[in-house]
Amino acid sequence: MTLLNKQSKVSIETHGCKLNQSDSLSLSIELSKNGYVISEEKDDCDIFILNTCTVTHVADKKGRQAARSFKSKNPNSLVIVTGCYAQRAKEELESLPEIDLVFGNESKPEIVNSINSILSISTDDPLQINNIDQLNISRNRAMIKIQEGCNQVCAYCIVPKVRGREKSVHVNTLIEQIKKYENLGFQEIVMTGTQLGSYGFDLENMNLTKMLKKVLENTTIPRIRVSSLQPQEISNELLEIWDNERLCQHFHIPMQSGSNQILKQMRRRYTSEEFIKAIDLINHNFENASITTDVIVGFPNETDHDFLLSKNLSTYSKFSDMHIFKFSKRPNTSAYYLYDDVDNFTKNLRSSELTEIRLEMFKNFRQSQDLLQEEVLWENYNDQTKSIYGLTKNYIRVEKKTTSPQPNSIQKVKLSFNASNSPHFISAKEIKP
């Protein structure tokens, strides 16, 4: 391993949820303050930091593959693994020859000092980071962690083990962080956490609604996005705050199953009827909000009828997108001890059936955006295709052909749907005066 100086190039690869993205952004800023060069290109980087997920065995496999792949191409590099996989199975990762250092979630704050120690670098004179360009990242959305951990302890979920119990970040701290990101030039912040709806339960006279009001009153950043809410947390009182145009009309509401029997076994705290109520409430309040979701197929004891209920509820909800997971046993969860009576063939078949529904809804929602005028936050530019890409407030990825890109800017455009184009993007056209 050869590390030369403080100008070492660092590549950070993030797997999994927006909490990890928040941690990686904080890590990028801290490394930049210490003089390291952040690079989104992994080629020839001196240091590789992998922020892992462990929600499924597939996520674990991707983590190991990423570390091995980087080390094989950069044998003299320093490979650091952190995140949830590192928290759950530190000794397992330390035994892999491609990995040099392992830090769990709890020890993430030690990463920069450990690198400095290896390089014998003093941290007495940190650099001043004044704008987003110094971070050398393509995304212009800052992930803000409003709470950590989870008290729900669903039967299948490893998160409480690797993230701990719920703890809210004080609203004053959130406001300070948002102002910091706004001063750096970020145009949007995304509020992240495992259980956002229970925010403030451990603070005096505080909840999610009150916090959002305070943030709106005390910051001016153009966009605020709430990453995920449980169906039982959706109420008219909460949705009234979305009258403020700075709040993005995109709601991620995990469904997991359409069967009350399976939801109960999963230890979810809502029924399919409550899920429908939440969907109806959003659609009643907003004309063009997007709703995305998570679904697990093949949970133990899931029958054909249970799966049919999931398909029916998905079709009813008309999601703009879905994340579909095949049930995976995770150690230290109660579902780990259930007899996994749904075979892999059936899991794959159900996943494929639900994917067909997902693709149809994905296309239909984007087709419904045709000719609408929407604001887009432009992010990264592809010089080869001469296209810039960005996001609408309702979480639609947009592509615009241009030779004069303006990343990190918000522009109102006319959307244009074409089924023959890339399924991942909808096109944008300039609005003529």
ABEGO torsion letter per residue (X at the ends): XBBABAABBBBBBBBEBAAAAAAAAAAAAAAAAAGBBBBABABGBABBBBBBBAABAAAAAAAAAAAAAAAAABAABBBBBBEAAAAABAAAAAABAABABBBBAAAAAAAAAAAAAAAGBBAABBBBBABAAAAGBABABBBBBABBEBAAGBAABAAAAAAEBBBBBBAAAAAAAAAAAAAAGBABBBBBEABAAABGAABBGBBAAAAAAAAAAABABABBBBABBBAAABBAAAAAAAABAABBBBBBBBAGBABAAAAAAAGBABBAAAAAAAAAAAAAABAABBBBBBBBBGBBGBBAAAAAAAAAAAAAAGBABBBBBBBBBBBGBAAAABBBABBAAAAAAAAAAAAAAAAAAAAAAAAAABGBBBBBBBBBBBAAAGBBBBBBAAGBBBBBBBABBBBGBBBBBBBBBBAABBAABBBBBBBBX
